[in-house]
Amino acid sequence: MSELKKARRSRVTSFDVARAAGVSQPSVSRAFTPGASITEETRNRVLTAARELGYVPNVFASSLSKKSSGMIAVISGNLNNPFYSESLQVFVENFQRTGRQVLAFSVRDQTGSDEVIMQALRYPVDGIVMTSARVTSEMVKMSEGLGIPVVMFNRRVPGTNLATVQCDNASGGAALARRMHAAGARDFLVLRGDPLGSTTNDRVGGFRRALDEMGGATVTEVEGGSNYSGAYGAMMSRFGSPSPRWPDAIFAVNDIMAIGCADALRGNFGIRIPEDIMLAGFDGIREGQREPYRLTTVRQPIESMVSETLAILDHPGLRGPSLRLIPGDLIPGNTVRARGEA
């Protein structure tokens, strides 16, 4: 008991716990490491001693000896899009399962990405994941010089060799175009997101190329702001005149914009979906699959994309393609008519 009282006088270390539990210091480290090789009896002895001493592992101190902190910075630019908040949840769950932690940062203004990356680099992070934020080539060079891998998640940076993991957005856009075309749509309205974002450009590009191959279709593009209010406002602006020209189908490049479209069309103009206008989104967010939406969409394989991202962070030196494309899943939903339905 005197050992416990002595240890409480100053900050308790893993060596104090090891002495109190009668084990080696590495055994203490293994007891607090998920999946580490240690007997249940030894783990219980360590945890009991730690609880009595009030010991909490110090991640920063541990990182000095291991040259690894177990921390990954995840930088997001648009958490108003549920896809990115759902992705962050999967990142956190996967990192915690392997004994690592997420430092989450958000970029309100896309032009401020470099400033937020600098904030992240003040911590001993083992890697950086960029979900929807942009990054400049200068910041890429800085992270490479520090030996900190950067992985782009669902976003490409043209002109760099950054490792990138994303859904095959072009193929997904093409699949949606073919489905709506087969259902009889010929006059399309496309609701774009970030005009400088690779995700928007890939989805719209794939959508338009598929329509060009099938022929007989017209496409009009409008900006939707990548969010609910932007899409809702776009519908009100475009169709608020006395004699609007209604399209056969609308493709919103993400689900949250498709939801904004659906609410504006139904609530203000009495449009029936899909009877009057067909509608498709992209991402497969949970909200879009609930009533009253049940969107026709392409679901991004978040679990597979996160797993691939973690594999790159764990082995940044391995050679391989810098762009990892993972196919999405077409979700039929209820917002596009079946083939041949009138």
Sequence and secondary structure as in RCSB ss.txt:
>XXXX:A:sequence
MSELKKARRSRVTSFDVARAAGVSQPSVSRAFTPGASITEETRNRVLTAARELGYVPNVFASSLSKKSSGMIAVI
SGNLNNPFYSESLQVFVENFQRTGRQVLAFSVRDQTGSDEVIMQALRYPVDGIVMTSARVTSEMVKMSEGLGIPV
VMFNRRVPGTNLATVQCDNASGGAALARRMHAAGARDFLVLRGDPLGSTTNDRVGGFRRALDEMGGATVTEVEGG
SNYSGAYGAMMSRFGSPSPRWPDAIFAVNDIMAIGCADALRGNFGIRIPEDIMLAGFDGIREGQREPYRLTTVRQ
PIESMVSETLAILDHPGLRGPSLRLIPGDLIPGNTVRARGEA
>XXXX:A:secstr
 HHHHHHHTS   HHHHHHHHTS HHHHHHHTSTT    HHHHHHHHHHHHHHT    HHHHHHHHT   EEEEE
ES TTSHHHHHHHHHHHHHHHHTT EEEEEE SSGGGHHHHHHHHTTS  SEEEESS    HHHHHHHHHHT  E
EEES   TTS  EEEEE HHHHHHHHHHHHHHTT  EEEEEE  TT HHHHHHHHHHHHHHHHH S EEEEEE T
TSHHHHHHHHHHHH SSS    SEEEESSHHHHHHHHHHHHHHH   TTTTSEEE SB  TGGGSTTT  BEEE 
 HHHHHHHHHHHHH TTS   SEEEE  EEE  SSS  TT  
